[in-house]
Amino acid sequence: MSYQWPPDLKCHSDIKLRLGELVRGYYYQLTNGCGVGDCKNSRCRSNPEFQEVDSNACAFEEAKNLARDGFRKPKPVYYFCKHLHYPVDTLHLDVLDFDVLDDAKEKNRSLITCIKSGFCYESLMYSFLKEYNCPANEEDSGIDIESLMKSYKLLSKDEEIKSCMSTTLRALAQHMEGTQSSQGGAYTKSIQLRPIFILFLWPEIGDPDHTPVLTTLFRALCLLGKNMRHTLISWLSKLDYELFYYLVAHVVQNFLTLNLSSSSYIEKIVFHATVVLGMLYEASRLVGGEGKIEYKEFYNDAVNSVVDIKQDYRRWYDSKINGRTGEDWDSFSFTQFSFILDPAAKSMVLSCNAMTQQGEVQSAVVANMLLGGMAAPMITHDDLICVLRIDRSDLIQSSLQQVTLKLDDLKKPLRIQFLGEDGIDEGGVKKEFFQLLTKELFDPLYGMFKYDEQSHFHWFNQNSFENTQEFRLIGIMFGLAIYNSVILDIRFPMAIYKKMLGMPVGLKDLKQLDAELYKGLCDLLEFEDLDAIEEMYQRNFTVESDAYGAQIQVALKPDGENIPLTKDNRDEYVQLYTSYILEDSIKKQFDAFNSGFQEVCGCDIFKMFGPEELELLICGSPDLDFHGLEKECRYDGYTKTSETIKSFWEIVHTMTEDERKRLLKFCTGSDRVPIKGLGSMLFVVARNGDDSDML
């Protein structure tokens, strides 16, 4: 039986438009039906005897086959139900066989018509869907990304088509911006986000020629309300790696770099782009673990090299004390969007914060003394700094006593004075103090920490005899080292830095601490012969711990010694075992350590650091860039062209890695590099006397 075109469909004279209407109409009929319960059309889903198609892709193929009959000569054949009511015109260009047209002009004319009619806001809410009437919600956009990208590829083969796309999509972006601006964030339903999402995925949007489209899109994205922004972030998190990386690195980051490098001031559109980059950062973190892409991909070189970080910090700080969020243009700062700052820039922010806090403490001291009137004592230099007077012969106890006495002064500039020794601490004495104290506290013989010879990591000794005050002292020392720019020669697994930042730890974090245990637990989770687990492992919910030669059994849960490991509870066993090693077994020691650290560093500024960055801040970098050091080196009694100096650097550059580490430790007291690199160090090569050629 042959059916005619229903009234809802237009029988275009343009062959390509007619083909498009046929395919879209048949697809709707095959996937949704005409709505008549007793429909007799075998090619309509409303027919009770209709044979369901296997998938949407199959429905598209069948729709294309049916559409071809509409071009039969001498008499075309149609299979539409007369009761079919076709919905809003939608796009699915990848199912249209445009190559049947040999004439390029006719093909372009057809595509341009499709673009102008299809890439409008109303149409795109229902376009490129996984299936007809596919719903949109917080978790799923309903958009067939593969089909969308194929369609975009089809529309990128000709300059005329690309120009039409640019003009049409700019109008679309302006419409979305205008709608939200006039209605104050009008989008309240997930389906309304589809056009924005589709436009953001346009492969050409990062091209400098299409900057007007991108800038308008950025403004539209920034107008989204909180709930709609959260939904869009959820959709972005589900993109594949390549597409997500392209949006971050080649669209937003390139846009920021180009704008910051070509302007002498920060324009408002840079703020909009930074907010959008923040959405992508949240999307990356939403997937959990290490993120969808590496956190370093969010660093922007232009921000970290062109922007005055000190001035940016001051803007952030002023906004904070005035109760502003920093998330609007009037109070915008890159410090608020700290994911964009590299470790060196974050270190600069931290230094600015330290100086600010130290200045506030000093100002408070002066103010209190001035308010004391005539009876107030004279202000001395020691009132403005934190001086710890340390007994070398009783290093740990004297340090504990001094820190306890000076708790209110810890954020002042630190100076160390060893009892019975003359000398002014210009930095060297302070470094020596930290080296001596950490060496003694972390000595395995002292019993506070265990040291792994293979991984070279320290870990808290769960059976330590020392009281919690000594662990608290170590935490305070870590904080003081950060605030006074001292690098500590200590290595913790990344799990400790995560815990210091309040981040969760899990099985993957165990790998760095104990690779053998990690592999064993992974093997248990992947063990395929489920019925043999109990017999194979013969374990219960306990863990054995070594306490100075004695084996102690600890239950992982109540009555754990009587609960066997089985196929049904192995996930719980691995989770509890991991939690015991990384958290429960060292809770008392770590909590004391962390409380000391937070006494010095418990401020918002540390929330900007990731665990890897915090490690760099405390322990420095292992990257020994001696060429950078040579470039920034200063000379006293020599010049960089002196033969002695040229010979010195020639020797340095031929040294092995271990020899360079020893040289660095000899010169600075540590073989680790400051977070900003060797080039940031004040390194002076001086003549050993006026009449000597020796260094």
Secondary structure, DSSP 4 states (H G I P E B T S, - for coil): ---PPPTTS---SSHHHHHHHHHHHHHHHHHT--S-TT---TTSTTSTT----SSHHHHHHHHHHHHHGGG-SSS------TT----S----GGGS-GGG---HHHHHHHHHHHHHHHSSHHHHTTSSBSSTT----SS---B-HHHHHHHHHHTTS-HHHHHHHHHHHHHHHHHHHHHHHHHTS---SGGGGHHHHHHHT-GGGGSGGGHHHHHHHHHHHHT--HHHHHHHHHHHHTS-HHHHHIIIIIIIIHHHHHHHHH-SS--HHHHHHHHHHHHHHHHHHHT-TT-SS-GGGG--HHHHHHS-HHHHHHHHHHHHHTT--S-SGGG--GGGGGGGS-HHHHHHHHHHHHHHHHHHHHHHHHHHHHHTGGGSPPP-GGGGSEEEEE-GGGHHHHHHHHHHHTGGGTTSPEEEEETT-----SSHHHHHHHHHHHHHHT-GGGSSEEE-TTT--EEE-TT--S-HHHHHHHHHHHHHHHHTT--------HHHHHHHTT----HHHHHHH-HHHHHHHHHHHH-S-GGGHHHHH--BSEEEEEETTEEEEEESSTTGGG-B--TTTHHHHHHHHHHHHHTGGGHHHHHHHHHHHHHHH-SGGGGG--HHHHHHHHH-B----HHHHHHH-EEES--TTSHHHHHHHHHHHTS-HHHHHHHHHHHHS-SSBPTT-GGGS--EEE-SSTT----
